[in-house]
Amino acid sequence: MKVFHMIVDVDRCLHCGGCVGSCPVNAIFLNDFILEFSDRCNRCGRCVKLCPVQALSLEAGA
């Protein structure tokens, strides 16, 4: 079974907060420097689709 991890491209992220508001389980937190994802994140991908600068992605891991 593949496990997916959220990846944030910090050079692209505008800290606009759109992803935070789009999260159905309130798992994304915006601080001064980086987005953080809590363990509530279910990797639905809504934030990835919503990001206007494609700063978010899901990466398959082991």
Backbone bond lengths (Angstrom), bond angles and torsions (degrees), N, CA, C in turn:
res aa  C-N    CA-C-N  psi(-1)  N-CA   C-N-CA  omega(-1)  CA-C   N-CA-C  phi
1 M - - - 1.453 - - 1.528 109.77 -
2 K 1.310 115.94 127.32 1.462 120.61 179.77 1.519 110.58 -79.68
3 V 1.306 114.71 141.68 1.462 121.53 174.95 1.518 106.79 -109.72
4 F 1.322 116.46 132.99 1.458 120.85 -179.20 1.524 110.41 -105.75
5 H 1.314 115.85 141.18 1.455 122.69 179.98 1.525 108.99 -120.54
6 M 1.320 115.64 143.40 1.459 120.30 176.17 1.530 109.01 -79.09
7 I 1.309 116.19 133.61 1.461 122.75 178.25 1.531 107.99 -118.58
8 V 1.323 116.08 132.15 1.461 121.88 178.40 1.524 108.56 -114.93
9 D 1.317 116.79 122.63 1.464 121.72 174.11 1.534 106.38 -84.63
10 V 1.325 116.12 99.46 1.468 120.90 -174.10 1.522 112.19 -65.69
11 D 1.313 118.03 -22.25 1.461 120.57 178.00 1.528 111.99 -75.77
12 R 1.321 117.01 -25.04 1.465 121.07 -179.91 1.521 112.93 -94.58
13 C 1.337 116.74 -31.62 1.466 121.25 -173.14 1.525 110.84 -58.94
14 L 1.337 115.95 128.92 1.459 122.24 -179.57 1.528 112.62 -95.10
15 H 1.325 117.33 -2.01 1.469 122.72 -174.89 1.529 110.68 55.16
16 C 1.329 116.08 39.31 1.462 120.33 -178.71 1.526 112.10 -76.12
17 G 1.330 117.47 -23.58 1.456 121.64 178.24 1.514 114.90 85.05
18 G 1.310 118.10 1.04 1.458 120.31 179.67 1.514 112.94 -59.97
19 C 1.305 116.27 -37.98 1.463 120.20 -179.99 1.522 111.19 -66.70
20 V 1.323 116.37 -36.44 1.464 120.87 -179.56 1.528 109.64 -60.83
21 G 1.317 116.70 -47.55 1.458 121.14 -179.88 1.513 113.94 -70.38
22 S 1.323 117.41 -22.11 1.462 120.45 -177.67 1.520 113.41 -85.09
23 C 1.317 117.72 -14.60 1.462 121.37 -173.70 1.533 111.00 -72.41
24 P 1.336 117.19 119.54 1.465 120.12 -177.57 1.526 113.79 -72.07
25 V 1.329 117.85 -15.22 1.471 120.56 -179.19 1.533 112.33 -116.39
26 N 1.337 116.82 12.71 1.476 122.33 179.12 1.523 112.64 50.66
27 A 1.326 115.75 50.72 1.459 121.03 -176.06 1.524 113.54 -104.11
28 I 1.332 118.49 0.12 1.465 121.48 -177.03 1.521 109.11 -111.57
29 F 1.320 114.96 132.52 1.458 121.17 -179.54 1.517 108.66 -125.84
30 L 1.314 115.74 133.94 1.453 122.42 -178.68 1.520 108.43 -106.09
31 N 1.338 115.72 115.27 1.458 118.20 174.59 1.522 108.62 -111.25
32 D 1.296 117.76 -170.01 1.465 121.43 -174.28 1.523 114.04 -64.59
33 F 1.331 117.13 -25.43 1.459 119.19 -170.30 1.521 115.28 -119.71
34 I 1.324 118.04 -30.47 1.462 119.99 -173.61 1.519 110.47 -156.20
35 L 1.321 115.49 156.15 1.456 120.75 172.09 1.521 108.61 -79.60
36 E 1.316 115.98 141.79 1.453 120.60 176.56 1.518 108.56 -122.87
37 F 1.324 115.53 141.94 1.455 122.30 179.47 1.520 108.06 -115.52
38 S 1.332 116.64 127.32 1.461 120.06 179.17 1.531 109.48 -82.51
39 D 1.313 115.50 173.79 1.459 120.02 179.36 1.530 112.17 -70.91
40 R 1.327 117.73 -6.05 1.466 121.02 174.50 1.522 112.20 -74.91
41 C 1.327 117.39 -15.95 1.470 121.21 -179.29 1.530 109.61 -57.37
42 N 1.330 116.10 124.87 1.467 120.65 -179.94 1.529 112.24 -102.66
43 R 1.318 117.00 10.26 1.474 124.39 177.58 1.520 111.84 56.20
44 C 1.327 116.43 42.59 1.468 120.65 -179.83 1.524 111.85 -70.74
45 G 1.335 117.75 -25.22 1.457 121.41 178.11 1.514 115.43 87.94
46 R 1.315 117.53 1.81 1.465 120.48 -179.23 1.525 110.70 -59.45
47 C 1.314 117.15 -43.64 1.465 121.08 -179.07 1.528 111.44 -65.93
48 V 1.332 116.10 -35.67 1.464 120.93 179.24 1.523 109.85 -62.52
49 K 1.329 116.14 -44.34 1.465 120.99 -179.45 1.520 112.08 -69.11
50 L 1.324 116.90 -32.22 1.457 121.51 -175.17 1.535 113.54 -80.44
51 C 1.314 118.11 -27.27 1.467 121.56 -173.36 1.539 111.06 -59.10
52 P 1.348 116.90 121.57 1.465 119.97 -176.45 1.526 114.30 -71.65
53 V 1.329 117.78 -16.01 1.466 120.20 -177.85 1.529 112.43 -119.18
54 Q 1.327 116.83 14.29 1.461 123.20 178.85 1.535 112.27 52.43
55 A 1.345 115.75 45.06 1.460 120.31 179.73 1.529 112.79 -86.56
56 L 1.322 117.49 -10.39 1.456 121.68 -178.27 1.507 110.79 -113.21
57 S 1.325 115.66 144.36 1.464 120.45 175.38 1.524 109.59 -152.45
58 L 1.314 114.89 159.93 1.455 122.50 174.36 1.510 107.70 -104.56
59 E 1.310 117.12 129.96 1.462 121.38 -179.18 1.519 108.61 -120.38
60 A 1.317 116.02 130.47 1.452 121.16 177.79 1.524 109.74 -76.12
61 G 1.300 114.95 135.76 1.464 120.71 178.24 1.510 109.96 -128.55
62 A 1.287 115.13 -175.66 1.473 120.40 -178.72 1.512 110.38 -80.79
